[in-house]
Amino acid sequence: MGSFSIWHWLIVLVIVALIFGTKKLRNIGSDLGGAVKGFKEGMKDANGEKPEQVTQQRADDTIDVQAKEKHNS
């Protein structure tokens, strides 16, 4: 009763393919792959492997404003 054999996994795979269809499974796989790729790119950016690109992007997002005090007269 411990782990499943290869035959159990093949039967599960066939049942899933019959229920969802191969086209839908292919779309789910490509969506999942794109999500993993985006996550890996985000982790590279967070680790600082592209520091010049990140600092340039942050400098472009800065807005220079001057705060004024409001007087109630």
Predicted model as a PDB file, atoms N, CA, C, CB and O in Angstrom, pLDDT in the B-factor column:
MODEL        1                                                                  
ATOM      1  N   MET A   1       0.816  -1.204   0.000  1.00 50.00           N  
ATOM      2  CA  MET A   1       0.000   0.000   0.000  1.00 50.00           C  
ATOM      3  C   MET A   1       0.855   1.261   0.000  1.00 50.00           C  
ATOM      4  CB  MET A   1      -0.926   0.002   1.200  1.00 50.00           C  
ATOM      5  O   MET A   1       0.308   2.364  -0.008  1.00 50.00           O  
ATOM      6  N   GLY A   2       2.143   1.137   0.009  1.00 62.00           N  
ATOM      7  CA  GLY A   2       3.024   2.286   0.107  1.00 62.00           C  
ATOM      8  C   GLY A   2       2.956   3.223  -1.080  1.00 62.00           C  
ATOM      9  O   GLY A   2       2.202   4.195  -1.063  1.00 62.00           O  
ATOM     10  N   SER A   3       3.727   2.944  -2.097  1.00 78.00           N  
ATOM     11  CA  SER A   3       3.748   3.835  -3.258  1.00 78.00           C  
ATOM     12  C   SER A   3       3.102   3.147  -4.462  1.00 78.00           C  
ATOM     13  CB  SER A   3       5.199   4.261  -3.594  1.00 78.00           C  
ATOM     14  O   SER A   3       2.914   1.931  -4.477  1.00 78.00           O  
ATOM     15  N   PHE A   4       2.771   3.951  -5.460  1.00 79.00           N  
ATOM     16  CA  PHE A   4       2.140   3.424  -6.663  1.00 79.00           C  
ATOM     17  C   PHE A   4       3.193   2.914  -7.628  1.00 79.00           C  
ATOM     18  CB  PHE A   4       1.274   4.495  -7.335  1.00 79.00           C  
ATOM     19  O   PHE A   4       4.308   3.434  -7.673  1.00 79.00           O  
ATOM     20  N   SER A   5       2.843   1.900  -8.397  1.00 89.00           N  
ATOM     21  CA  SER A   5       3.746   1.387  -9.420  1.00 89.00           C  
ATOM     22  C   SER A   5       3.555   2.202 -10.701  1.00 89.00           C  
ATOM     23  CB  SER A   5       3.494  -0.132  -9.680  1.00 89.00           C  
ATOM     24  O   SER A   5       2.687   3.071 -10.775  1.00 89.00           O  
ATOM     25  N   ILE A   6       4.365   1.911 -11.687  1.00 90.00           N  
ATOM     26  CA  ILE A   6       4.287   2.624 -12.960  1.00 90.00           C  
ATOM     27  C   ILE A   6       2.945   2.385 -13.632  1.00 90.00           C  
ATOM     28  CB  ILE A   6       5.424   2.191 -13.888  1.00 90.00           C  
ATOM     29  O   ILE A   6       2.438   3.271 -14.320  1.00 90.00           O  
ATOM     30  N   TRP A   7       2.362   1.215 -13.450  1.00 91.00           N  
ATOM     31  CA  TRP A   7       1.075   0.891 -14.065  1.00 91.00           C  
ATOM     32  C   TRP A   7      -0.042   1.750 -13.481  1.00 91.00           C  
ATOM     33  CB  TRP A   7       0.751  -0.596 -13.874  1.00 91.00           C  
ATOM     34  O   TRP A   7      -0.948   2.164 -14.204  1.00 91.00           O  
ATOM     35  N   HIS A   8       0.018   2.016 -12.185  1.00 93.00           N  
ATOM     36  CA  HIS A   8      -0.980   2.895 -11.571  1.00 93.00           C  
ATOM     37  C   HIS A   8      -0.910   4.301 -12.175  1.00 93.00           C  
ATOM     38  CB  HIS A   8      -0.772   2.960 -10.043  1.00 93.00           C  
ATOM     39  O   HIS A   8      -1.937   4.905 -12.485  1.00 93.00           O  
ATOM     40  N   TRP A   9       0.319   4.814 -12.339  1.00 90.00           N  
ATOM     41  CA  TRP A   9       0.494   6.159 -12.888  1.00 90.00           C  
ATOM     42  C   TRP A   9       0.058   6.222 -14.343  1.00 90.00           C  
ATOM     43  CB  TRP A   9       1.948   6.601 -12.762  1.00 90.00           C  
ATOM     44  O   TRP A   9      -0.510   7.228 -14.768  1.00 90.00           O  
ATOM     45  N   LEU A  10       0.311   5.169 -15.118  1.00 92.00           N  
ATOM     46  CA  LEU A  10      -0.134   5.143 -16.514  1.00 92.00           C  
ATOM     47  C   LEU A  10      -1.653   5.133 -16.617  1.00 92.00           C  
ATOM     48  CB  LEU A  10       0.441   3.924 -17.231  1.00 92.00           C  
ATOM     49  O   LEU A  10      -2.221   5.802 -17.480  1.00 92.00           O  
ATOM     50  N   ILE A  11      -2.309   4.386 -15.750  1.00 93.00           N  
ATOM     51  CA  ILE A  11      -3.775   4.353 -15.746  1.00 93.00           C  
ATOM     52  C   ILE A  11      -4.336   5.728 -15.382  1.00 93.00           C  
ATOM     53  CB  ILE A  11      -4.294   3.280 -14.756  1.00 93.00           C  
ATOM     54  O   ILE A  11      -5.293   6.191 -16.002  1.00 93.00           O  
ATOM     55  N   VAL A  12      -3.749   6.375 -14.389  1.00 92.00           N  
ATOM     56  CA  VAL A  12      -4.188   7.717 -13.992  1.00 92.00           C  
ATOM     57  C   VAL A  12      -3.982   8.693 -15.148  1.00 92.00           C  
ATOM     58  CB  VAL A  12      -3.419   8.199 -12.732  1.00 92.00           C  
ATOM     59  O   VAL A  12      -4.851   9.524 -15.411  1.00 92.00           O  
ATOM     60  N   LEU A  13      -2.857   8.606 -15.836  1.00 89.00           N  
ATOM     61  CA  LEU A  13      -2.571   9.484 -16.969  1.00 89.00           C  
ATOM     62  C   LEU A  13      -3.579   9.286 -18.100  1.00 89.00           C  
ATOM     63  CB  LEU A  13      -1.154   9.235 -17.485  1.00 89.00           C  
ATOM     64  O   LEU A  13      -4.026  10.262 -18.704  1.00 89.00           O  
ATOM     65  N   VAL A  14      -3.939   8.050 -18.390  1.00 91.00           N  
ATOM     66  CA  VAL A  14      -4.920   7.766 -19.439  1.00 91.00           C  
ATOM     67  C   VAL A  14      -6.290   8.313 -19.050  1.00 91.00           C  
ATOM     68  CB  VAL A  14      -5.006   6.250 -19.706  1.00 91.00           C  
ATOM     69  O   VAL A  14      -6.985   8.880 -19.893  1.00 91.00           O  
ATOM     70  N   ILE A  15      -6.683   8.156 -17.809  1.00 92.00           N  
ATOM     71  CA  ILE A  15      -7.981   8.663 -17.354  1.00 92.00           C  
ATOM     72  C   ILE A  15      -8.021  10.182 -17.431  1.00 92.00           C  
ATOM     73  CB  ILE A  15      -8.272   8.199 -15.917  1.00 92.00           C  
ATOM     74  O   ILE A  15      -9.019  10.757 -17.865  1.00 92.00           O  
ATOM     75  N   VAL A  16      -6.951  10.830 -17.015  1.00 89.00           N  
ATOM     76  CA  VAL A  16      -6.889  12.301 -17.076  1.00 89.00           C  
ATOM     77  C   VAL A  16      -6.945  12.766 -18.524  1.00 89.00           C  
ATOM     78  CB  VAL A  16      -5.599  12.832 -16.392  1.00 89.00           C  
ATOM     79  O   VAL A  16      -7.621  13.749 -18.827  1.00 89.00           O  
ATOM     80  N   ALA A  17      -6.245  12.078 -19.425  1.00 88.00           N  
ATOM     81  CA  ALA A  17      -6.262  12.443 -20.845  1.00 88.00           C  
ATOM     82  C   ALA A  17      -7.656  12.260 -21.436  1.00 88.00           C  
ATOM     83  CB  ALA A  17      -5.241  11.603 -21.630  1.00 88.00           C  
ATOM     84  O   ALA A  17      -8.085  13.057 -22.270  1.00 88.00           O  
ATOM     85  N   LEU A  18      -8.357  11.224 -21.012  1.00 90.00           N  
ATOM     86  CA  LEU A  18      -9.712  11.004 -21.512  1.00 90.00           C  
ATOM     87  C   LEU A  18     -10.686  12.065 -20.998  1.00 90.00           C  
ATOM     88  CB  LEU A  18     -10.198   9.616 -21.112  1.00 90.00           C  
ATOM     89  O   LEU A  18     -11.580  12.496 -21.725  1.00 90.00           O  
ATOM     90  N   ILE A  19     -10.513  12.475 -19.771  1.00 89.00           N  
ATOM     91  CA  ILE A  19     -11.428  13.467 -19.178  1.00 89.00           C  
ATOM     92  C   ILE A  19     -11.191  14.853 -19.776  1.00 89.00           C  
ATOM     93  CB  ILE A  19     -11.250  13.519 -17.641  1.00 89.00           C  
ATOM     94  O   ILE A  19     -12.133  15.503 -20.230  1.00 89.00           O  
ATOM     95  N   PHE A  20      -9.953  15.301 -19.779  1.00 86.00           N  
ATOM     96  CA  PHE A  20      -9.651  16.673 -20.191  1.00 86.00           C  
ATOM     97  C   PHE A  20      -9.333  16.813 -21.672  1.00 86.00           C  
ATOM     98  CB  PHE A  20      -8.501  17.192 -19.395  1.00 86.00           C  
ATOM     99  O   PHE A  20      -9.538  17.888 -22.237  1.00 86.00           O  
ATOM    100  N   GLY A  21      -8.851  15.785 -22.304  1.00 88.00           N  
ATOM    101  CA  GLY A  21      -8.446  15.877 -23.703  1.00 88.00           C  
ATOM    102  C   GLY A  21      -7.014  16.353 -23.808  1.00 88.00           C  
ATOM    103  O   GLY A  21      -6.513  17.061 -22.934  1.00 88.00           O  
ATOM    104  N   THR A  22      -6.362  15.958 -24.883  1.00 82.00           N  
ATOM    105  CA  THR A  22      -4.937  16.279 -25.027  1.00 82.00           C  
ATOM    106  C   THR A  22      -4.696  17.754 -25.323  1.00 82.00           C  
ATOM    107  CB  THR A  22      -4.325  15.437 -26.130  1.00 82.00           C  
ATOM    108  O   THR A  22      -3.677  18.308 -24.910  1.00 82.00           O  
ATOM    109  N   LYS A  23      -5.620  18.397 -26.032  1.00 86.00           N  
ATOM    110  CA  LYS A  23      -5.431  19.810 -26.362  1.00 86.00           C  
ATOM    111  C   LYS A  23      -5.478  20.667 -25.103  1.00 86.00           C  
ATOM    112  CB  LYS A  23      -6.499  20.280 -27.363  1.00 86.00           C  
ATOM    113  O   LYS A  23      -4.653  21.565 -24.933  1.00 86.00           O  
ATOM    114  N   LYS A  24      -6.422  20.400 -24.231  1.00 87.00           N  
ATOM    115  CA  LYS A  24      -6.535  21.176 -22.992  1.00 87.00           C  
ATOM    116  C   LYS A  24      -5.328  20.917 -22.092  1.00 87.00           C  
ATOM    117  CB  LYS A  24      -7.846  20.828 -22.247  1.00 87.00           C  
ATOM    118  O   LYS A  24      -4.828  21.837 -21.445  1.00 87.00           O  
ATOM    119  N   LEU A  25      -4.862  19.673 -22.048  1.00 83.00           N  
ATOM    120  CA  LEU A  25      -3.673  19.365 -21.248  1.00 83.00           C  
ATOM    121  C   LEU A  25      -2.440  20.066 -21.797  1.00 83.00           C  
ATOM    122  CB  LEU A  25      -3.436  17.857 -21.204  1.00 83.00           C  
ATOM    123  O   LEU A  25      -1.589  20.512 -21.028  1.00 83.00           O  
ATOM    124  N   ARG A  26      -2.333  20.170 -23.127  1.00 86.00           N  
ATOM    125  CA  ARG A  26      -1.207  20.875 -23.736  1.00 86.00           C  
ATOM    126  C   ARG A  26      -1.251  22.359 -23.378  1.00 86.00           C  
ATOM    127  CB  ARG A  26      -1.217  20.693 -25.267  1.00 86.00           C  
ATOM    128  O   ARG A  26      -0.215  22.956 -23.085  1.00 86.00           O  
ATOM    129  N   ASN A  27      -2.445  22.958 -23.400  1.00 89.00           N  
ATOM    130  CA  ASN A  27      -2.583  24.369 -23.038  1.00 89.00           C  
ATOM    131  C   ASN A  27      -2.234  24.598 -21.569  1.00 89.00           C  
ATOM    132  CB  ASN A  27      -4.009  24.855 -23.321  1.00 89.00           C  
ATOM    133  O   ASN A  27      -1.576  25.582 -21.229  1.00 89.00           O  
ATOM    134  N   ILE A  28      -2.672  23.695 -20.709  1.00 87.00           N  
ATOM    135  CA  ILE A  28      -2.346  23.820 -19.290  1.00 87.00           C  
ATOM    136  C   ILE A  28      -0.836  23.720 -19.090  1.00 87.00           C  
ATOM    137  CB  ILE A  28      -3.073  22.735 -18.462  1.00 87.00           C  
ATOM    138  O   ILE A  28      -0.258  24.465 -18.299  1.00 87.00           O  
ATOM    139  N   GLY A  29      -0.201  22.795 -19.812  1.00 87.00           N  
ATOM    140  CA  GLY A  29       1.257  22.636 -19.710  1.00 87.00           C  
ATOM    141  C   GLY A  29       2.008  23.870 -20.168  1.00 87.00           C  
ATOM    142  O   GLY A  29       2.980  24.275 -19.531  1.00 87.00           O  
ATOM    143  N   SER A  30       1.573  24.471 -21.262  1.00 90.00           N  
ATOM    144  CA  SER A  30       2.270  25.669 -21.749  1.00 90.00           C  
ATOM    145  C   SER A  30       2.046  26.857 -20.818  1.00 90.00           C  
ATOM    146  CB  SER A  30       1.800  26.022 -23.168  1.00 90.00           C  
ATOM    147  O   SER A  30       2.956  27.660 -20.615  1.00 90.00           O  
ATOM    148  N   ASP A  31       0.850  26.977 -20.253  1.00 91.00           N  
ATOM    149  CA  ASP A  31       0.593  28.046 -19.285  1.00 91.00           C  
ATOM    150  C   ASP A  31       1.444  27.871 -18.031  1.00 91.00           C  
ATOM    151  CB  ASP A  31      -0.893  28.080 -18.909  1.00 91.00           C  
ATOM    152  O   ASP A  31       1.993  28.836 -17.500  1.00 91.00           O  
ATOM    153  N   LEU A  32       1.545  26.640 -17.571  1.00 91.00           N  
ATOM    154  CA  LEU A  32       2.356  26.361 -16.385  1.00 91.00           C  
ATOM    155  C   LEU A  32       3.834  26.634 -16.670  1.00 91.00           C  
ATOM    156  CB  LEU A  32       2.160  24.899 -15.926  1.00 91.00           C  
ATOM    157  O   LEU A  32       4.539  27.186 -15.825  1.00 91.00           O  
ATOM    158  N   GLY A  33       4.301  26.247 -17.860  1.00 92.00           N  
ATOM    159  CA  GLY A  33       5.690  26.509 -18.237  1.00 92.00           C  
ATOM    160  C   GLY A  33       5.992  27.997 -18.309  1.00 92.00           C  
ATOM    161  O   GLY A  33       7.062  28.435 -17.884  1.00 92.00           O  
ATOM    162  N   GLY A  34       5.049  28.786 -18.850  1.00 92.00           N  
ATOM    163  CA  GLY A  34       5.237  30.237 -18.906  1.00 92.00           C  
ATOM    164  C   GLY A  34       5.271  30.860 -17.519  1.00 92.00           C  
ATOM    165  O   GLY A  34       6.028  31.799 -17.271  1.00 92.00           O  
ATOM    166  N   ALA A  35       4.453  30.338 -16.624  1.00 93.00           N  
ATOM    167  CA  ALA A  35       4.446  30.853 -15.256  1.00 93.00           C  
ATOM    168  C   ALA A  35       5.762  30.545 -14.544  1.00 93.00           C  
ATOM    169  CB  ALA A  35       3.272  30.260 -14.471  1.00 93.00           C  
ATOM    170  O   ALA A  35       6.291  31.390 -13.821  1.00 93.00           O  
ATOM    171  N   VAL A  36       6.283  29.353 -14.745  1.00 92.00           N  
ATOM    172  CA  VAL A  36       7.563  28.980 -14.122  1.00 92.00           C  
ATOM    173  C   VAL A  36       8.696  29.832 -14.692  1.00 92.00           C  
ATOM    174  CB  VAL A  36       7.863  27.472 -14.342  1.00 92.00           C  
ATOM    175  O   VAL A  36       9.581  30.260 -13.952  1.00 92.00           O  
ATOM    176  N   LYS A  37       8.671  30.077 -15.996  1.00 92.00           N  
ATOM    177  CA  LYS A  37       9.701  30.909 -16.632  1.00 92.00           C  
ATOM    178  C   LYS A  37       9.653  32.333 -16.084  1.00 92.00           C  
ATOM    179  CB  LYS A  37       9.518  30.922 -18.167  1.00 92.00           C  
ATOM    180  O   LYS A  37      10.692  32.919 -15.781  1.00 92.00           O  
ATOM    181  N   GLY A  38       8.444  32.890 -15.957  1.00 91.00           N  
ATOM    182  CA  GLY A  38       8.307  34.230 -15.383  1.00 91.00           C  
ATOM    183  C   GLY A  38       8.781  34.290 -13.946  1.00 91.00           C  
ATOM    184  O   GLY A  38       9.393  35.275 -13.533  1.00 91.00           O  
ATOM    185  N   PHE A  39       8.502  33.241 -13.175  1.00 91.00           N  
ATOM    186  CA  PHE A  39       8.960  33.188 -11.788  1.00 91.00           C  
ATOM    187  C   PHE A  39      10.477  33.156 -11.710  1.00 91.00           C  
ATOM    188  CB  PHE A  39       8.375  31.970 -11.079  1.00 91.00           C  
ATOM    189  O   PHE A  39      11.071  33.844 -10.879  1.00 91.00           O  
ATOM    190  N   LYS A  40      11.113  32.361 -12.572  1.00 90.00           N  
ATOM    191  CA  LYS A  40      12.576  32.285 -12.572  1.00 90.00           C  
ATOM    192  C   LYS A  40      13.194  33.620 -12.946  1.00 90.00           C  
ATOM    193  CB  LYS A  40      13.055  31.201 -13.537  1.00 90.00           C  
ATOM    194  O   LYS A  40      14.193  34.023 -12.350  1.00 90.00           O  
ATOM    195  N   GLU A  41      12.613  34.324 -13.934  1.00 88.00           N  
ATOM    196  CA  GLU A  41      13.128  35.643 -14.320  1.00 88.00           C  
ATOM    197  C   GLU A  41      12.964  36.640 -13.180  1.00 88.00           C  
ATOM    198  CB  GLU A  41      12.409  36.159 -15.580  1.00 88.00           C  
ATOM    199  O   GLU A  41      13.839  37.474 -12.947  1.00 88.00           O  
ATOM    200  N   GLY A  42      11.853  36.553 -12.478  1.00 87.00           N  
ATOM    201  CA  GLY A  42      11.644  37.423 -11.321  1.00 87.00           C  
ATOM    202  C   GLY A  42      12.649  37.158 -10.213  1.00 87.00           C  
ATOM    203  O   GLY A  42      13.115  38.089  -9.557  1.00 87.00           O  
ATOM    204  N   MET A  43      12.980  35.903 -10.005  1.00 86.00           N  
ATOM    205  CA  MET A  43      13.962  35.555  -8.978  1.00 86.00           C  
ATOM    206  C   MET A  43      15.349  36.048  -9.370  1.00 86.00           C  
ATOM    207  CB  MET A  43      13.986  34.037  -8.746  1.00 86.00           C  
ATOM    208  O   MET A  43      16.114  36.478  -8.506  1.00 86.00           O  
ATOM    209  N   LYS A  44      15.689  35.994 -10.663  1.00 84.00           N  
ATOM    210  CA  LYS A  44      16.986  36.506 -11.116  1.00 84.00           C  
ATOM    211  C   LYS A  44      17.059  38.007 -10.876  1.00 84.00           C  
ATOM    212  CB  LYS A  44      17.214  36.187 -12.616  1.00 84.00           C  
ATOM    213  O   LYS A  44      18.090  38.516 -10.436  1.00 84.00           O  
ATOM    214  N   ASP A  45      15.965  38.725 -11.165  1.00 78.00           N  
ATOM    215  CA  ASP A  45      15.935  40.169 -10.938  1.00 78.00           C  
ATOM    216  C   ASP A  45      16.050  40.488  -9.449  1.00 78.00           C  
ATOM    217  CB  ASP A  45      14.644  40.774 -11.512  1.00 78.00           C  
ATOM    218  O   ASP A  45      16.713  41.453  -9.069  1.00 78.00           O  
ATOM    219  N   ALA A  46      15.416  39.694  -8.622  1.00 75.00           N  
ATOM    220  CA  ALA A  46      15.453  39.931  -7.178  1.00 75.00           C  
ATOM    221  C   ALA A  46      16.836  39.650  -6.601  1.00 75.00           C  
ATOM    222  CB  ALA A  46      14.410  39.065  -6.473  1.00 75.00           C  
ATOM    223  O   ALA A  46      17.238  40.284  -5.626  1.00 75.00           O  
ATOM    224  N   ASN A  47      17.562  38.713  -7.188  1.00 73.00           N  
ATOM    225  CA  ASN A  47      18.897  38.379  -6.699  1.00 73.00           C  
ATOM    226  C   ASN A  47      19.952  39.360  -7.183  1.00 73.00           C  
ATOM    227  CB  ASN A  47      19.270  36.981  -7.127  1.00 73.00           C  
ATOM    228  O   ASN A  47      21.102  39.277  -6.753  1.00 73.00           O  
ATOM    229  N   GLY A  48      19.596  40.281  -8.060  1.00 69.00           N  
ATOM    230  CA  GLY A  48      20.525  41.314  -8.496  1.00 69.00           C  
ATOM    231  C   GLY A  48      21.444  40.890  -9.614  1.00 69.00           C  
ATOM    232  O   GLY A  48      22.538  41.441  -9.743  1.00 69.00           O  
ATOM    233  N   GLU A  49      21.042  39.931 -10.427  1.00 59.00           N  
ATOM    234  CA  GLU A  49      21.897  39.528 -11.530  1.00 59.00           C  
ATOM    235  C   GLU A  49      21.891  40.538 -12.662  1.00 59.00           C  
ATOM    236  CB  GLU A  49      21.471  38.186 -12.046  1.00 59.00           C  
ATOM    237  O   GLU A  49      22.756  40.477 -13.536  1.00 59.00           O  
ATOM    238  N   LYS A  50      20.939  41.470 -12.674  1.00 53.00           N  
ATOM    239  CA  LYS A  50      20.878  42.528 -13.669  1.00 53.00           C  
ATOM    240  C   LYS A  50      20.751  43.877 -12.957  1.00 53.00           C  
ATOM    241  CB  LYS A  50      19.689  42.301 -14.649  1.00 53.00           C  
ATOM    242  O   LYS A  50      19.737  44.554 -13.125  1.00 53.00           O  
ATOM    243  N   PRO A  51      21.733  44.281 -12.179  1.00 50.00           N  
ATOM    244  CA  PRO A  51      21.563  45.491 -11.366  1.00 50.00           C  
ATOM    245  C   PRO A  51      21.464  46.782 -12.170  1.00 50.00           C  
ATOM    246  CB  PRO A  51      22.699  45.608 -10.412  1.00 50.00           C  
ATOM    247  O   PRO A  51      20.710  47.677 -11.785  1.00 50.00           O  
ATOM    248  N   GLU A  52      22.207  46.912 -13.288  1.00 53.00           N  
ATOM    249  CA  GLU A  52      22.157  48.161 -14.051  1.00 53.00           C  
ATOM    250  C   GLU A  52      20.795  48.376 -14.695  1.00 53.00           C  
ATOM    251  CB  GLU A  52      23.240  48.168 -15.121  1.00 53.00           C  
ATOM    252  O   GLU A  52      20.337  49.513 -14.811  1.00 53.00           O  
ATOM    253  N   GLN A  53      20.152  47.308 -15.110  1.00 51.00           N  
ATOM    254  CA  GLN A  53      18.840  47.435 -15.720  1.00 51.00           C  
ATOM    255  C   GLN A  53      17.794  47.797 -14.663  1.00 51.00           C  
ATOM    256  CB  GLN A  53      18.453  46.132 -16.438  1.00 51.00           C  
ATOM    257  O   GLN A  53      16.902  48.602 -14.930  1.00 51.00           O  
ATOM    258  N   VAL A  54      17.896  47.214 -13.475  1.00 47.00           N  
ATOM    259  CA  VAL A  54      16.935  47.478 -12.412  1.00 47.00           C  
ATOM    260  C   VAL A  54      17.087  48.901 -11.906  1.00 47.00           C  
ATOM    261  CB  VAL A  54      17.111  46.481 -11.262  1.00 47.00           C  
ATOM    262  O   VAL A  54      16.080  49.576 -11.690  1.00 47.00           O  
ATOM    263  N   THR A  55      18.317  49.388 -11.707  1.00 50.00           N  
ATOM    264  CA  THR A  55      18.505  50.750 -11.212  1.00 50.00           C  
ATOM    265  C   THR A  55      18.054  51.773 -12.250  1.00 50.00           C  
ATOM    266  CB  THR A  55      19.974  50.989 -10.839  1.00 50.00           C  
ATOM    267  O   THR A  55      17.510  52.814 -11.882  1.00 50.00           O  
ATOM    268  N   GLN A  56      18.264  51.505 -13.522  1.00 50.00           N  
ATOM    269  CA  GLN A  56      17.800  52.410 -14.567  1.00 50.00           C  
ATOM    270  C   GLN A  56      16.283  52.480 -14.581  1.00 50.00           C  
ATOM    271  CB  GLN A  56      18.323  51.967 -15.934  1.00 50.00           C  
ATOM    272  O   GLN A  56      15.711  53.558 -14.745  1.00 50.00           O  
ATOM    273  N   GLN A  57      15.644  51.365 -14.413  1.00 51.00           N  
ATOM    274  CA  GLN A  57      14.187  51.333 -14.406  1.00 51.00           C  
ATOM    275  C   GLN A  57      13.645  52.109 -13.205  1.00 51.00           C  
ATOM    276  CB  GLN A  57      13.677  49.878 -14.384  1.00 51.00           C  
ATOM    277  O   GLN A  57      12.654  52.826 -13.339  1.00 51.00           O  
ATOM    278  N   ARG A  58      14.263  51.983 -12.055  1.00 55.00           N  
ATOM    279  CA  ARG A  58      13.810  52.703 -10.866  1.00 55.00           C  
ATOM    280  C   ARG A  58      14.034  54.206 -11.012  1.00 55.00           C  
ATOM    281  CB  ARG A  58      14.535  52.184  -9.621  1.00 55.00           C  
ATOM    282  O   ARG A  58      13.220  54.998 -10.537  1.00 55.00           O  
ATOM    283  N   ALA A  59      15.129  54.611 -11.665  1.00 54.00           N  
ATOM    284  CA  ALA A  59      15.396  56.025 -11.853  1.00 54.00           C  
ATOM    285  C   ALA A  59      14.357  56.651 -12.781  1.00 54.00           C  
ATOM    286  CB  ALA A  59      16.805  56.232 -12.412  1.00 54.00           C  
ATOM    287  O   ALA A  59      13.992  57.813 -12.601  1.00 54.00           O  
ATOM    288  N   ASP A  60      13.885  55.912 -13.750  1.00 58.00           N  
ATOM    289  CA  ASP A  60      12.878  56.424 -14.674  1.00 58.00           C  
ATOM    290  C   ASP A  60      11.511  56.562 -14.004  1.00 58.00           C  
ATOM    291  CB  ASP A  60      12.770  55.510 -15.888  1.00 58.00           C  
ATOM    292  O   ASP A  60      10.694  57.374 -14.438  1.00 58.00           O  
ATOM    293  N   ASP A  61      11.254  55.792 -12.966  1.00 66.00           N  
ATOM    294  CA  ASP A  61       9.961  55.813 -12.297  1.00 66.00           C  
ATOM    295  C   ASP A  61       9.858  56.910 -11.238  1.00 66.00           C  
ATOM    296  CB  ASP A  61       9.697  54.473 -11.663  1.00 66.00           C  
ATOM    297  O   ASP A  61       8.779  57.121 -10.685  1.00 66.00           O  
ATOM    298  N   THR A  62      10.953  57.613 -10.942  1.00 66.00           N  
ATOM    299  CA  THR A  62      10.956  58.636  -9.899  1.00 66.00           C  
ATOM    300  C   THR A  62      10.239  59.883 -10.386  1.00 66.00           C  
ATOM    301  CB  THR A  62      12.394  58.978  -9.473  1.00 66.00           C  
ATOM    302  O   THR A  62      10.456  60.337 -11.510  1.00 66.00           O  
ATOM    303  N   ILE A  63       9.378  60.438  -9.528  1.00 70.00           N  
ATOM    304  CA  ILE A  63       8.649  61.665  -9.829  1.00 70.00           C  
ATOM    305  C   ILE A  63       9.128  62.743  -8.864  1.00 70.00           C  
ATOM    306  CB  ILE A  63       7.098  61.452  -9.721  1.00 70.00           C  
ATOM    307  O   ILE A  63       9.123  62.543  -7.650  1.00 70.00           O  
ATOM    308  N   ASP A  64       9.539  63.878  -9.402  1.00 70.00           N  
ATOM    309  CA  ASP A  64      10.038  64.973  -8.587  1.00 70.00           C  
ATOM    310  C   ASP A  64       8.890  65.942  -8.309  1.00 70.00           C  
ATOM    311  CB  ASP A  64      11.224  65.696  -9.289  1.00 70.00           C  
ATOM    312  O   ASP A  64       8.341  66.539  -9.236  1.00 70.00           O  
ATOM    313  N   VAL A  65       8.527  66.099  -7.034  1.00 71.00           N  
ATOM    314  CA  VAL A  65       7.449  66.999  -6.648  1.00 71.00           C  
ATOM    315  C   VAL A  65       7.882  67.835  -5.461  1.00 71.00           C  
ATOM    316  CB  VAL A  65       6.167  66.216  -6.319  1.00 71.00           C  
ATOM    317  O   VAL A  65       8.848  67.511  -4.770  1.00 71.00           O  
ATOM    318  N   GLN A  66       7.152  68.912  -5.236  1.00 76.00           N  
ATOM    319  CA  GLN A  66       7.430  69.764  -4.087  1.00 76.00           C  
ATOM    320  C   GLN A  66       6.147  69.851  -3.265  1.00 76.00           C  
ATOM    321  CB  GLN A  66       7.931  71.193  -4.530  1.00 76.00           C  
ATOM    322  O   GLN A  66       5.081  70.171  -3.789  1.00 76.00           O  
ATOM    323  N   ALA A  67       6.266  69.564  -1.974  1.00 73.00           N  
ATOM    324  CA  ALA A  67       5.102  69.603  -1.095  1.00 73.00           C  
ATOM    325  C   ALA A  67       4.904  71.018  -0.587  1.00 73.00           C  
ATOM    326  CB  ALA A  67       5.261  68.617   0.086  1.00 73.00           C  
ATOM    327  O   ALA A  67       5.869  71.702  -0.245  1.00 73.00           O  
ATOM    328  N   LYS A  68       3.654  71.459  -0.539  1.00 78.00           N  
ATOM    329  CA  LYS A  68       3.316  72.781  -0.037  1.00 78.00           C  
ATOM    330  C   LYS A  68       2.356  72.626   1.125  1.00 78.00           C  
ATOM    331  CB  LYS A  68       2.702  73.667  -1.150  1.00 78.00           C  
ATOM    332  O   LYS A  68       1.490  71.751   1.119  1.00 78.00           O  
ATOM    333  N   GLU A  69       2.514  73.469   2.107  1.00 79.00           N  
ATOM    334  CA  GLU A  69       1.640  73.418   3.277  1.00 79.00           C  
ATOM    335  C   GLU A  69       0.359  74.176   2.982  1.00 79.00           C  
ATOM    336  CB  GLU A  69       2.344  74.002   4.525  1.00 79.00           C  
ATOM    337  O   GLU A  69       0.393  75.274   2.426  1.00 79.00           O  
ATOM    338  N   LYS A  70      -0.754  73.601   3.350  1.00 78.00           N  
ATOM    339  CA  LYS A  70      -2.042  74.230   3.099  1.00 78.00           C  
ATOM    340  C   LYS A  70      -2.401  75.097   4.300  1.00 78.00           C  
ATOM    341  CB  LYS A  70      -3.147  73.166   2.827  1.00 78.00           C  
ATOM    342  O   LYS A  70      -2.357  74.648   5.445  1.00 78.00           O  
ATOM    343  N   HIS A  71      -2.761  76.368   4.013  1.00 76.00           N  
ATOM    344  CA  HIS A  71      -3.150  77.309   5.072  1.00 76.00           C  
ATOM    345  C   HIS A  71      -4.659  77.476   5.062  1.00 76.00           C  
ATOM    346  CB  HIS A  71      -2.447  78.686   4.890  1.00 76.00           C  
ATOM    347  O   HIS A  71      -5.263  77.669   4.007  1.00 76.00           O  
ATOM    348  N   ASN A  72      -5.255  77.403   6.219  1.00 75.00           N  
ATOM    349  CA  ASN A  72      -6.688  77.633   6.345  1.00 75.00           C  
ATOM    350  C   ASN A  72      -6.928  79.086   6.752  1.00 75.00           C  
ATOM    351  CB  ASN A  72      -7.321  76.656   7.377  1.00 75.00           C  
ATOM    352  O   ASN A  72      -6.780  79.413   7.929  1.00 75.00           O  
ATOM    353  N   SER A  73      -7.288  79.952   5.835  1.00 61.00           N  
ATOM    354  CA  SER A  73      -7.520  81.367   6.136  1.00 61.00           C  
ATOM    355  C   SER A  73      -8.939  81.743   5.842  1.00 61.00           C  
ATOM    356  CB  SER A  73      -6.576  82.257   5.347  1.00 61.00           C  
ATOM    357  O   SER A  73      -9.324  82.897   6.033  1.00 61.00           O  
TER     358      SER A  73                                                      
ENDMDL                                                                          
END                                                                             
